[in-house]
């Protein structure tokens, strides 16, 4: 019996070691987003502004030629911005929209540019919906499923509705980060079986309800 | 030894051990598989977030990593901050290796498949971590420092190296499967109702050409079991006496230390076998190291970045070595337990080895074709 327990312990340690943390971010993004509405009340797209952490900003700027050292103009950063939006395409721009439960697709980004301020790069871009929609309930989630990038929305004015019908109500839900809430949520999940959508746990979720 | 009950107990233990090992390996494979589902649905990759300890681990890791950039900046004006940087890097390395890297999975599977010793597991872990650090330094040294290439170029280099690494892992796994498959099939084909035959076949795999004249049938039951046990150990020499050495030790106590000395397993050319594992795993650098190096370079402290990278590698090696030792020990235990059985034990151990070899191949192919998510290269 001692042996069996020992083996189980070993197995546990090994499982823990092999399995621990699929997720660990290398890049941190502080985001603000705007949902853009057409005059007819349909949502047309999402405008993102993503500020990278200083380590990644420095990495991204490696090898970029500038006229003045340490000062990067929008033009000088043009090719990098191009690279960014091209690479982000592979990951669906980390933006996932559902209109009344139905998945919505995005077009290629427009109006994209990079801005360098306070040792940090900010990527601005607009993600137009393939077809503007007028749902009762719209959900937009921003997160990296692989958690290579940690998305955190700005503390102040994280999400704005631009030109939305007055009756629309916006709710913004931050992810439950893996620290303080983890244990509690873990237990809840096990006990109630609710909220079993684990991927949501670090999604920033914007919900807009228009009656 | 009473003939019936200990063997029944051992059988149950064996099954448990086998099940544990299989579930474990499968589980890690499936987790890795699921981590890269297309963007359609919710992904289970967030699952580790729910665990309290894991959550803590994760947040620690992020903490250390995030402190690095501030510390490198601090080191510009205050030299003593370099020590802090090294401390953080070491801690990060330890925590980081508990993450999704393919390295420890491949190394552990290789060790299990290939009847390796814990000592060699440790050496392999350290060698591959050292190589990983070295590759990171070389990439950044050449691309960023010498050529002042852009992040895009560097990322291209990373991607190319990544593909080479995964292809090597797949090739390495294929070779393991080929070798271990033979042993497994031979063990399968062995007519199990007659224990002596089964173990002759199983033993054949590891010491081909040796005589097995001592399997005459006036041996007692206990002796036959002793043979079965020895057969799993890949013993090279000493056939003439093992029946007497080991025949008596198989009771329900599994704590006996009667495994072969590490030196006996590392036969001629033994280290060369491990070299493939080191190379396949070590050639792919860690994204974190690349980021830190480029950042340090930009701050004019490339040397500090290099030091941090190697210290990080040291931390990683410690964690990977620990996991490798656990894997080897678990297999050892399973082997001891299954050793008390007749021919089926050999079949079981060959099956485990074959499965582990298959996993290495699976990892390689999965990584290569993007079914498995490893740590992403820094291309954004």
Interface residues (C-beta under 8 A of the other chain):
Chain A: X2 X3 X4 X6 X7 X8 X10 X11 X13 X14 X15 X16 X17 X18 X19 X20 X21 X22 X23 X24 X25 X26 X27 X28 X53 X54 X55 X56 X58 X59 X60 X61 X62 X63 X64 X80 X83 X84 X87 X88 X91 X92 X96 X103 X145 X146 X147 X148 X149 X150 X176 X177 X178 X179 X182 X183 X185 X186 X189 X197 X198 X199 X200 X201 X202
Chain B: X13 X16 X17 X20 X21 X24 X25 X27 X28 X31 X32 X35 X36 X37 X39 X40 X41 X42 X43 X44 X45 X46 X47 X48 X49 X50 X51 X52 X53 X54 X55 X56 X57 X58 X59 X61 X62 X65 X66 X68 X69 X96 X98 X99 X100 X104 X105 X108 X144 X148 X149 X150 X151 X152 X153 X154 X253 X254 X255 X287 X288 X290 X291 X292 X294 X295 X297 X298 X299 X319 X322 X323 X326 X327 X329 X330 X333 X334 X337 X373 X375 X376 X378 X379 X380
